[in-house]
């Protein structure tokens, strides 16, 4: 599912957990958003920048970040090729924007 142009989601939704495989094409930014639930994101390929209220993190493959509940985030790919990540949340279900 293409959330915005260049940002593709492949969600796997259970009753109590959701994992979302995300592909960021070059120059694609995820819109600023929050989740009601805590989120754990792991970068699989490329690099992503996360700004967590001024705590700027550049994350490469294998690195992870915990995004607290209700915390605004706007992941930005930092490489000229596609970046990929996976995010897990509990409980399962869609995110808010």
N, C-alpha and C positions, 0 to 999 in steps of 0.2 A: 504494500500500500504506500503510495507516494503522498506524504504528509504535506509538504510544500515542494516546489520544483527542486530536484536534486537531493531530497532527504527521504529515504525509503525505509519504512518500518516493516519488520516481519515479527509480529507479536505471537507469543505462545501464552495463552491465558488459561489458568486453572481456577479452581474455586478459591484458593487462598494465596496464590502466587502468580505473578506475571513476569515473564522474561521477554525482552524486546531486543531483537537484533536490528541494528541501525547502520545504514550506509549513508555517509556524507560525501556527495560529489564535491570536487574542488570548488571553492568559493561559495559554498552553501552554508548558511548559518541557521541553526535551529531557533525559532522564535523564542523570546523570553517567556518562560513558563514556570509554573510551580506544580508540585504533586502534593496531594493530601498526605501521602504516605512517604516514609523514608525510602530513598532510592540508592542502590549501589550500582555504579557504572564501571565497567572494565573495558579499556581500549584493547581491541584485538589487532588492529592494523593502522598505521599512520600515526598522527599526533592530533590531539584535541586540546583546546584551551578552555578551561572552566574558570569563570569569575564567580567566586562565592563571596559576595558582599565585600569585595576588595582583596580577598585572598585568591590571587591569580595563580592558577596551576596549569602548567604545560605538561600533558600526560602522553607518554608513548606506549607502544604495545606492551601489554602485561601490567600496566599500572592501573590502579583503581582509586575511586573517590566515593565517599559516602556523602550524599546530599540530604541534609536534614529535612524533615517534614515541613512543607510550606515555604521552603527556601527557594527564591527565584534563581534560575540558572539559564544560561544561553550558550551551549557548547559551540565552539568555532573550530573547524578543521584548520590545521596549520601547515599542511603539506600540499604540493601541487598535484598529488594523486588522491584517489578516494581514501577516506578513513572509515574504519568500522569500529563499532562498539556494541556491547550488550549491556542492558540495564535490567535490574531485577527490583521488583517492588512487592510488598505485601500489605494489604490484601490485593488479590487480583482485580483486574478491571481497568477501565480507561483512565487516563490522566486528565487533569483539568488544565485549562489554559487561561 
